Structures are given as C-alpha cells and as structure tokens.
Amino acid sequence: MQSSRSVFCLLFFHAALSLERIRWCTVSEKEHFKCKDMSKAFGEAGILPPLECTEGESAANCTQMIKDDLADAVTLDGRLIYQAGKEHGLKPVVGEVYDQEIGISYYAVAVVKKSSNITINSLKGVSSCHTGINRTAGWDVPVGYLIDSGHLAAMGCDLPQAVSDYFNASCVPGANGANYPKSLCQLCKGDSAGQSKCERGSQEQYYGYTGAFRCLAEGAGEVAFVKHSTVPENTDGRSLSSWAQRLRSQDFQLLCRDGSRADVMEWRTCHLAPVPARAVVVRPDMDGTVVFQLLNQGQKRFNGVGTTFQMFDSAAYSSQNLLFQDSTAELVAITDQNYQMWLGDEYLHAMQALSCDPNSLPESLNWCVISTEEIWKCGEMAVAFKNKNLKPTIQCISAKTKEQCMELIQQKESHAVVLGGADIYTAGKTYGLLPAAGESYSADDNNNAYYAVALVKRSVSNAFTISDLEGKKSCHTGLGRTAGWNIPIGMLIKRGFIKTRDCDIPQAVSEFFSASCVPSAKQDNYPSKLCQLCIGDDSGNNKCHASNQERYYSYSGAFRCLAEDSGDVAFVKHSTVFENTDGKNTDSWARNLKSSDFQLLCLNGARAEVTQFAECHLARVPAQAVMVHPDTSVFALYGLLDKAQDYFGNSSNENGFKMFDSSTFHGKNLIFKDSAVEIVPVEEKRTYTEWLGSEYVESLEGMETPQCLGAGDKIGQYLLMTVVVPLLILCQIQGLD
C-alpha cells in the first residue's frame, strides 16, 4: 500500500513539475485581490505548481483566454460551464460541494397554491412569478425546460417575447428595458411607495427567491419559479416578514415534469432540473489531476479556524463568492471530465434550448423540395410566411431526390426537409441529420401514424405465436409496403426467424411461409409461392396485381385473405380490423365478421386482443419529421412552424395559404402530409432512432442483411438492399403507406 502511494506521489510530483504554473483567471478586481492572496498563501506553504493570477474581467473573457492559452483555469456556474464546453471544448475538473447534496447546489422548482388545478401541462395563459431575468431558477431553467419540452415555442429565438406570449402576465425583475415586452413587468410591485417597479434588487418586493414566492403567496401570480428551499424558508413561522407569518407550507405544491404535483418537500423527485454546482474548467489537453491536487492541498491548509487566508470566505474583501462559493464545504475531483456529464441531462437540455440565439440564426431558412409541385407550394409558403413577418424567412432549394436533399443539408447548403420513416432512418444514419419537428394527424385518418400488427383468427386449438409462423400461410398488403412487407419481414429477418441467402429476400420469404399473397410480387425473378394465395378480380384475372382488381390487395384485402381462411396471418395496420368488422364494412365477405374473433401476435410470444395494439404490435410507424443538420437550431425551426400554423394550419383559415393542403398545386402530400393537423415538437425524441422507435428501426435493420452490404462502402450502409429500394421508392411515388 505504502509503495503504491509513493508511486502516485512521484507521478503527481512529475506532473506538477511539468506544469510551470497554473494561471488562474479572475473575473473582477476583488476576485483578483483574493487570488493574489491565495497565490501567496500557497507559495508560502510550498504547494506546487505555483499559482499565478491573470485578470480576465469577465467569465466570458476568461473562457476565451483559457482557449487561447493565455490562462489555465476559472470557476464557472452551470450556464457558463455549458457555454465554455460547447463553444471552446473546456472541461470541468474540480467541483464545489455544498452542505445539501454532493454535486448539486439546489433544485429549480415550480410552485403553485394547493388550491389551484394548474399542472406543468397547463401553464399557458397563467400568471408567473420569476426571481429575475436570466437568473438560474427563476428564468434559465424554467424557460429552457418549457422550450425543450415543446410547451413553449420561440419564433426567431426571441425568448422574452415567447415568454410574454405564453404567460398571461409576469413579474420578471430586470426585464424593464426598452427591448422587453411590457407584460414581463406587469405583476411587479416595486417598493413600499410603488417606486423601483421591476428593478433587479431588494427595492422590488417581488425580486429574488423570496420575492417570487411572495408574488405567488399574495395572489399576484399563479406559479413561482424558485429553488427547492424557498417555500420551507418562508412558511410555518420561519419568516419574520409580516406577509409570510401566516403561510403554511402544506398550502403549496410543486409541479412535476410528468404532469403530476407533489408536496413541497418532495423536490428530489419533483423538480424542473437539479442545478449543478460550480466547477473549475480547463483546456481539454490539460491534466485536471494537477489542478485538483493543487486545490486539495490548499483546502486542507486554508479551510478552517486559525488560518489567515480562507479559500471559502470572501468577507475580508467586502464581497461574496470570490473564486469559490462561500458556502463550499469542499472541492472534489470530477471523474467524468466532460461538461455534459457534470451538468446532467435535465439541466443540459434546458441550457441547449436557452442557447437559441437570434444572432446565430440564418437570415433565411433553405427548405429542400423535390418536385415541381413542391417547388410551387414552397414558393407560396415563403411568400405567405413573409407577409406575416415570420422569421427566419423561407428560401426554396430544389433537389432531384430526397437523398440529394439529405446531402445538401449535410453540406449546409440547405437547412430542412420533411421526410417519412425509411428516409428519416437514412437521413439520420448516413447523413447525421436530426428531427426538429414532427407531424400529428387526425385520429380517424388512414394516413395517420399507426401500428403495424400481425393479425390472426382467435383459436383455442391452434393458438400459434410469433415464433410459430414458419410454414404458415401469409397475407400481405403488397410488396415493399410498410405494414404489409417491410416491417414484418424486416423484423422476422432481424430476429433470425427468416434466414436470407445470397441477399434474396423474396426467396427467403417464400421458403419461410408455405404460401403467400404479396400483391405486385408477380415478377420473372420472384418465387411463384408469393402470389399463390392471391385471387385476382371476380373473373380471376389480374391475380397478384398491386391494385384493387386484386381482391386481397392493401389493408382490407390482406384482412379479407385472413378472414376467408386463405391465410393464417395478415400483416396490416392496427385499424384494419375495426374498419372491416362489427358492421363497419357492408361487403358480403365482411358483413358478419366480429372484431372479437381476431387477435394480435405480440413480439414477446403472447397473443393479445385487437384493442391492445398499443402494447402488442410489430412496430409503431412514425409520423413524418422535419430533418435538419445538428448545427441548425431545432427550437428556432419549431418556433417558426408553430407560429406559422397559427395562421396557416387550419384548413378553413382565411389567410390564403394552407400548410396541410396540396390540392391547389395539383398534388398530394406536398412538403407536409395533407392529413396532418398540427406540427408538434420532438420533445424527448431528439435523434432519428428515438423518433422512429426501436421496433421500427429493428425492422429496417432486418432489411439491411449485413452480408449484402459491401464492406468497402464509403458512405456507410444503405438502408435497404437493391431488391427492395426500387419498391420502396415506387411506394412513395404512388403515395402508399
């Protein structure tokens, strides 16, 4: 044990010597005085390497100086750690620990009166109380969270205007400048004489944690954004202030992210975000161990009674929190030295949303379209948006294919394109694009996002499962279609049920099922078994055609194939059985069918009722999404589209242009699907895999068949093998699935 410690000490001593000095960057004159005293104290105590103090004047200057190798270290709060990490690649190496929680200084919470019925999902239109503009718990975290979660949309990244539009009225002390909307100061009280209204300071009675809570307690606002300790500190007789003396903590509750509410003491599980402790940041190539060992030796000598210099006390400089927070109990080494890990997901996502900066937005957003009709619609959309002063403006960019759009966005020559499932997969996997917004559809629309299911007849004697499909007879909507082919076949390949040889998926399917009906599979090089169950029209003609002349074609046709006992399983969408049973379909073959006579096959090997499609399905087929380059602000794009749909989203709007209608341009589903009723935020589905869902991705990966993908492929793996791609494109052209 002793020898290993000696080795460590030698290694550290060598590392310390390799750094001639550590240049500490100070952000104010008083902090510089304290830094020089710390340097002197460390030097006299023989603590190495020597500490030098460099004047940076502000945190932003210091991070730039560290990047430029003009300084080595500075202590930053959460928001600045995020900016330093994102913009300059700086890493946190030493963290402050306070009395409450290791690594966490406090929790940002939303407080309401218990008597109200407000939840996190119903904040729009209420009155709000904030600690102050750009303050962490009162502004940064709640505004960042509301934007990130999609509750609040900010057109042009104008956050103050977005907050003003979202809340009915507010008190945000400090938001009293000419550039701020007046409603942000509407609830503020000023001092006892009504002066200094909305000022950042104690003269504004609703300023700070206590003030924001008072704003709620006195009924000026309906929600207060404060820290977790604010309510306990100002209720149950703990405050001497006259306004707070009769307040009881049990009369207030916290709003939780999941839409529930909780007691004010349950802040560990019910909060907007834990606010990370301050941390010392350095360049990525610098050894953080040396910085910690320097400070660790220092805190052992200069943190306690009997020393002239105190690391965690700023009273001697007539100030607070110089170099380190005065409330720091100790400094600890940070193991995972990256800013994302230190900040934590909830705080990090709030900061990412808050970094939506009007000055960083492009003057125009280049929208990629791929047909003459889409160009027409895009041009009208650009004019309509501009007439309503929507920002950024739209510029239409034409491409020959969706993949060319993806390439243009990857190269930053375009900004956005609307894509469906398989294309979203390619855009994400091959081109690194992200979803920025999605479509939502009416519940009774056939083009809605839906579940792909395996449908069977209810049977006591032959209740086979998903594992028993080999040798069964199968009914499909059509070759290359999503619910009828791509998803079920991809899933069966991915899970090892269907084994492909020589990249021949049609042959493998024909060997797996004893017979099938796969409309449009009547081709020279395709096995005849894929059309064996098809019946054609009333005269027996057009057998296996991809049209309504084949009676087993599409959703209803594949279901009919099952209902008439031609097949044992039908691969359709979840609504198919309801649309053709219980009197909904009056055709002779469907007239007497009951939905209760059918069941679903689940991926876990069980069977389920047809009403349980949300839990028992092969995959949820995702809605279309707007895909962008990772450097494009998803919040700015959603902010634009959300504002635009206020004017142009309703099909009965009187503003001329209709976002979700392509009839004027003699086309279908141009840019957006005609069945869309709303553009929605991505919320937690921030990547292409999260948007698509694991089951859908699994089915697409099944179609990739590793041995069919060339090892030397320079641009990554293609989505589908050669035999399937043309069929997918054909489906998209025909508007199928």
N, C-alpha and C positions, 0 to 999 in steps of 0.2 A: 504493500500500500504506500509506504513511505517513498519507495523508489519511483513509483508511477507519478506521485505528486511532484517529486523533484524534476522528473522529465517534463511534466506540464509547465512547471515554473521556468525551466530553461527555455522551453519553446516560447512561452509568453515573453520572457525577457528578450529573446531574439527578435520576436515580432515587434515588441515595443521599441527596440533599438532601430529596427528597420524603418520606423516612422520617426523622422527627426523631431516632429512636433505635431500637436493637434491644434488646428486653428479654429477656435470657437467663434461663430458668427453671432453678433449681438444685434438686437432689433430696436434698441433705444439707448439713450445716453445713460440712464440709470442702470440699465442692464449691463452696459459696458463697464461701469464702475464696479459692479458686483463681480463681473467676470475677471477683472484685473485683480481684485482681492482674492478670488478663488485661485487664480494662477499663482499668486504669491504664496498663498497658504499651501497649495500642492507642492510647489517648489521647495519650500522650507521643510516639508515633510518627506522630501525625497521621492515623491510619486512621479513615475515616468510613464510615457514620454512627456516632455514639457508642454504646458498648455499656454497657447497664445490667444489673445483676444483680437478679433477683427470686426470693425464696425460695418454692419450691413444696413442699418437704419430701418429696415422693414423685413418681415418674414419672406416676402416675395423676392426682395433683393438677395437675401441670404441663400435661398434655394438656387437662384441663378449663379451666385458666386461659388457655391459648392460644385455645381455642374461644371463651371469654368475653371475649377481647381484653384480658386482664389481664397477658399475657405474649406473646412472639412466637416463641420458638424453644427447643427442647430436643433433646438427643441421646438416641435410644432404641435398644433392641435389637429383634430381629425380632418377637418376640411382642407387644411394646408398640407397634411400628410398625403391626402388624396391627390391634390394638385401637383405636389412635388414628385410623387411616384408616377403619375400619369404623364406629366409633361417632361420631366427630367430624369426619370428612372431611379430616383433616390430611394433608398431602402431604410426602414426603421430598424434600429439595432439595440436600443435601450428604451424600456418603457417605464413610465411612472406607475406606482401602485399607491392607491389611496386606502383609507380605512374601510370603505364599504365593500368593494369587490375587486379581486385581482384582475387587472387589465381593463377594468370598466370604471369610468368616473361617475356615471349615472345613467338612468334610463329616461329617454324622452317619451312623454305620455300625453294622451288627450283625455281631459277630464270634463265630465258633464254632471249636471244635477241628476240625482237618482230619480227624481220625479219626471224627468223628460223621457221621451221614447227614441232619442237620437242614437244611431249606430254609425260606425265608420262608413257604411254604405249610403247613409242618408244625410251627409254633411252639406251637400249642395243646397244653398239657399238659407243656411242658418247664419247666425251672427257669431263672429270669432274673436277671441282674445289672445294676443301674442305677446311674448316678453319684449320683443323689439325686432326691428328689421335686421336681417342677416345674423340673428342670434341662433345658436345651435338648436336648442329645444323648442324655441318659440317660432322659428321660421325655417331654418335649413332642413331639419329632419321632417317636420310635418309637410312642408311644401314639396320637398323631394320625394317623400313617400307617396303623396297624393298624385304626383305626376307619374312616378314609376309604376304605380298600381293601376293607372289608367282612369282614376277618378277625376283628375283634373287635366285638361288639355291646354297647352300654352302655344298659341299661334305666334310664330316668329320669335319663339323663346322669350317673350315678354312676360316674365313671371309675375311682377306686380299686377299687371293688367289681368292676367289669368286668375290670380287670387281674388282680385276685385270682382271679376265676373262670377266667380264660383261662390263666394260668400255673400250674403245679403248686405252685411256691413261689418266692419272690423275695427279693432284698435291695434295698430302696429306702430308703436313708438319709434320715431325716427323716419317714418315714411311720409314726412311732411314737406318734402321738396317738390319743386315745380313739376318734376317728371313722374311723380306718383299719382295714381288715381285718388280722388278725394275720399272715396269710401273707406280707404285703408286707415284713415284717422277719425272716421265718423263717430266711433264709440268712445274715443278717448275723453278723459275728464279734466286733465290739467291739474293745477294746484288748487288749494282751498278757495282761491279767488277766481278760479276758472282760467288763469293765465298758464302759459307754457304748455298748452294743449299739444299732445302728440310728440313732445320732446323726448329725447333719449336721456333720461336722468330722473332722479328721485322726485323732482318737482312735478312730473306727470304721475299721478296716483296709480295709474294702471301700467306702469313700467316695471320690467323685470319679472322674476318668478312670482313674487308676492302680489305685484300689481296685476298681472294677467289673471291670477286666481281671484283677486278681488273683483275684477271686471266680470267674472262669471258669478261669483257669490252675490254681487249686488244686482244681478239680473241684466246688466248691460249686454253681455254676450251669452251664448248658449253652449259654447265649448271653449276651453282654455288649453293652450299648448304650453306645458311646463315640464319640470323634471319630477321624478317619482317621489321625492321627499317634500314637495311643495305643499300638498294637502295636509299631511300629518303635522308639518311645522306650523300651520296656520289654523288648526282646528282643535277641538277638545280642550280648550283652555290654554294651549301652548303659546298663543299670541296675546300680547297685552294691548294690541290695537283695538279700538272700540268697534270697528266694523267686523272684526273676526271673533270677538269674545263668545258669541252665542253659536258659532258654527260647529257642526258635528261632522266628523269625517265620514260617518255612515250615511250621510245625506248626499254623498258624491260617489261617482263610479268612473272607472276607466273604460275607454273604448279599445277593444282588441282588434287586431288585424283581420281576424276571421269573421268579423261581424257581430261577435258576442260582446258582452260587457262583464266587468269584474269589479270586485271590491278594490278600494284604493291601495290596499296593502299587497295586492297580487301583481305588482308591477314586473316581477321577474318573468312571468308568463304572459302578461297582457301589457303591451307597450307598442310604440311605433318603431323604436330602434334603441339598442344599447349604444350609448355614445362612448367611443373608445377613449382610453387615456391618452395623454400627450406622450410623444416619443421623440427620441433623438434620431435624426436621419443623417445618412452619409451617402457618398457616391457608391454605386454598385460594386466597384472594384476595390473598395476599402475594407479592411478586416475589422468587422464590428466587434470582435472579441477584445481588441486592444482598447477601443473606446469604453467598453463596459468595464474592463479591468481598471482603467484609469479612474472612472467614476465610482466604481465599487470600493477601491481603496480610499477614495475621497469621502464617501458617505460613512465609511467605518470610522473615520477620524473626525469628520466635521458635521455630524448629525447627532446632537445630544447636548447635555449640560456640560459646561466647563470649557468650551472652545470659543475663541474669539470670532472666527468665521463660521457661519451657519449656512449650509447648502440650501436648506429648505425653509428659509426665513428671509423675508425682504424688508422687514421693519426698519433695519438700520439704514436703508436707502429711501425711507419715507415712501415706500411703494409696496406693491403686491406682485407675487408670482413672477419674479425676475429669474431668468434661466430655467427654473423649475417651479411647478405649482407649490405654494406654501403648504398645501395640505398633503404633499407627498410623504408617504410613510417610508418608502424605499424605492430604489431603482432596480429593475431586473433586466437580465439579458433576454432578448427576443430570439426565440429559436427559429421560427419560420420568418426569415427576413424578407418578406415582401409586403407591400402596403395593403394588398387586398386581404391577406390573412389577418393582419393586425386590426383593420377596420371592421371586419365581419360583414357578412352578406347584407344584412338589413341596412346598416349604415352606408355601406359601399353603394348599394343600389340607389339610396336616397341621394348620395353625392353625385352619382352618374347622371341622374335626372336633373339635379340642380345645376350641373355644368352646361346645360343647354344655354348657349351664349349667343345673343342676337348678332354680335360682331363676327362670329365664326361661321355664320350661315352663308351659303352661296346666294348671289343676287337672284339667280333663277334655278329652279329645280328641273334638271333634264329628265323628262319622262320617256321611257323607251316603249315604242309601239311597233307592231309587226305586220300590219296590213293597211291597205288604202283606207278602208272604212275606219280603222282605229285612228289613223292619222287625222281624218276628218273630225272624229269625235274629240280627239285630244286637242285639236286646234280650237274647237268651240269651248272646251273645258278651260283652256288657257285664257281665252277672252272673258268668259263668264267669271272666272276667279279674279281676274284683274279688275273687272268692273266693280267687284265688291271689296276691292283693296285687300285681298287675301295674300298673305306672304308666307314663304317666298313665291314669286311668280312661277308659272309653268312654262317650260320650253319643251317642245315635242321633238324627240330624236327617233328616226326611223331605222329599223333593222330588218334583215330578211328572216331571221329565226329567233326563237326565244333564247337559244344558246348564244347567239350573237349579242343579244341584249345583256345576258349574264357577263359575257366577255367585256363589253363596253363599260359595264358597271365596275367590274373588277379593275379595269384600267382607269377608272374615274373619269371616263368620257361621258358617262351617263350616271344618273342617280337612282332611278327607281323603275321597277317593272312589276306588274301583277302576274303571279304565277299560281298554278294549281299543283296538287300533290306530288306527282313524279318529277315535275320541273322544279319544285321547291327543293326536293332531295338533291337534284343535280346542282342547283344554284348554291346550296349550302356546302355539299361535299366537295365538288370540283372547283367552285369559284369563291368559296368562303363568304358568301352573302348571308345576311341576317334578315329575319322578318321584322318589319317596322309597324305594320298594322294588318288587320285581317278583315274578312267579310263576315257578316252574320246574315242568316237567311230566315225567311218566314217559315214557321213550323210546318205548314201544310204544303210546302213547295217541293216538287220532285227533285229539284236540283240542289236541295239543301245538303249541308254537310250531314253525313249519315253513317250508319254502322253497316259494315259488310258482315253477313251472317251465313252460317251453314244450316239450312232448314231441312228437317226430316219429319216423317209421319210419326205420331205417337204410337208406340208399340210395346206391349208387355213381353211378348215372346221374342222380339228381335230388337232390343234396345241397344243397338250398337253405339259406339262413341267415336270421337275424332280419331282415335288410334286404330279403329277397325275399318277405315274407309277403303283399304286396299281390296280390290276385287268387286267393289260395289259399282253401281251404275250412277253416273253423274249428269246433272243438268246445269248448263252454264248460260249466262245471258248472251255471251258472244266472245269470240277470240279477241284478246287484247283489252277487254273491258275491265274496269277496276274491280267491282264487286264480284263479277262472274268469272274472272280469269286471273288477273294479276295478283290480287290479294290471296285468294285461296291456294293457287298453285305456288306462288312465292313462299307462302307460309309452310306448305307441305314439303317443299324442297329444303327450306331453311331448317326445318325440324327433322330432316332426314327420312321422312316417310317416302317421298318420291326421290329416286336416285337418277340423276341425269348422266348419260354417257355421250361423249363427243358433242357436248353442248346442244343436244337435240331435245329441247323441252317437249315439243308436241309428241315425239316418240315415247318419251318417258311417261307422259300423262296417259297415253294410250295403253302402255304396259301396266300402269298402276290401276286404272279403272277397267272393269270388264267391258264397258261400253259407255258412250257419252253422247250428248248433243251439245256441240260447241259451234253455234252458227258462225259462218264465214271460214270454217276450217276445211272446206271442200276445195283443196288445192292439190296440185300434182304431187308435191313432195310431202304431203301430210298423211298420216295413217287414216285409213277409212273408218276405223273404230270411233274417231272423234265426231263423226256425223251419223253413227249407226242408229241412235235413238231419235234423230230428228224426223219430222213427219211432213214437212212442207205445207202447202195450202190444202184446201178442201179436195182438190183433184190429185194430190200427191206430188204436185210439181213444186219447183223452187225449194227443194229439200236442202236444208242446211244453209240457206241464204241469210245474210245479215239484214233482214228486213221483216216487216210484219207479214209478208207472204209465208214465212216460216212461222208456224203457229207456236213453236217453242222458243221463239226469239225474244230477247230482252227480259226484263224482270218478270212480267206477268207470264211470258212464255216459259221461262225456266221453272216458275212455280207450277204452271199447268203440267209440265213434264213430270214433276213430282206427284202432283195431285192425281194424275191419271195412271200412276204406278209405272210409268215408263222408266223413271229413275228412282234411286233410293235417297239421293241427297240433291238439293238445289242450292246453288251459290247465288244469293240475291242480296238486296239491302233489307234493312230491318222492317221497313214499312210495307214491303211487298205483300206479306201475308194478310195484313189488315185491309189493304186495298182490294183484296180479291176474295174475302170471306165475310161471313155474317151478313150477307145480303148486299154488300157494297158493290160486287160485280154481278150483274144480272145475266151474263152469258150462261148458256146451258151447262157448260163444264164446271162453272164456279158457283152456280145458284145455291146449291145445298151444302157448300163447304163451311165448316166452322173453324175459327182460328184456334180453338182449344184442341183440335185434332192434330195439331202440329207442335213440334218442339225445336229447340235450338241445340246445336252441338257446341260445347264450350272448349276452350283451349286446355283447360285443366282436366279434361276427361269426363266431365259431368254433362248431363243434359239439363236444360232449363226451359221454363215457359217462354212463349214468344214475346211476352210483355217484359221479359227480363233482359232485353237486348243490350241495355247499358252496361250490364255486368257480364253478359255472355255473348261474345262476338269474336270475329276473326281480327277485325281492326276497325277503328273509327276513321272514316275517310275525312280528312281535314278540309276546312274551308280554304279558299284562295287567300293568298297573303301578298302584301307589297314587300318585295325584297330589295334590300339596299346594301351598299358597301359598309363594312364595320365603322368607317370614319364618318358616315352620314348620321346625323342626329335623328334617331327614331322618334324622339319626343317632338322635334320640330315638324317632322313629316306627319305624325299623327295629329299634332296641333292644327296643321293646315287642313287636313282632310276632315277632322271633326268640326271645324268651323265651317268648312265648305258644305258639309251635309246639312247644316242648319238652313242653308239657302237652297241647296240643290238635291238634297237627299230624298225628299218626299216626291212621289210620282205626281202628286197634284200641286206641286209648288208653282207659283206664278212668276218665277224668275227666268223662265225660258229654258235654260239648260237642265237636263235631268241626268244625274250621275249614274243611275241604275236603270237606264232605258236606252236601248240601241236602235229602236225602230226608226227614228228619224234618219239614221245613217244606213238604213237598209242592211242591217246585220244583226247578229245575236251575240250577247256577252262581250261587247267591245270594252276593253280596259277592265271594267268590273262586270261581274255576272249580273244579268238582268233580274235575277231572283234575289239579289242582295237587298236587304232593307236598311243596313247600317254598316258603317266602318267602325271596327272595335279595336281597342288597344291589345297588344300582345300579352300584357300583364307578365306572368312569370314564364311565358313560353318565349324565351329570348333567343333560342338557337333553332336551326332548322329541324333538328331531331326532337326538340321539345314541342315545336309547333305541330309536327307530323304525328308524334306519338310513337311509342316503342313498337307497338304491334304493326302499325303501317310501315315503319322503317324495316321491321323484320321481314315483311312480305316482299318489299322491294329488294332487300339484300338477298332473299331467296332466288330472285330472278337474276342476280349477278353471276351466280355459278363460278366460283373462283378459278377453276381450271380453264374457263372460257375467256378469261381476261389476261391479255398479254402482260408478261412480267416487265417488259420494257416500255409499257405505255407511259409516255412522258407527261401527260396532263392528268393523270390519275385514272381511276377506274370509271368506266362508263356505267350509266345506270342500268340499262338492260342489254342483254346480248342481241346480236344483229337480227335474229329472227323476230324479236319482239318489238324493237324500236319502231319500225315502219308501221306496225299495227297500232302502237300507242299514238303515233302522230296521226294516223288515219282516224282513230277515235276522236282525237281532239278536234280535227278538222270537221268531223261530222257532228260535233257537239255532244258526243256520248259521254255518259257518266260525269 
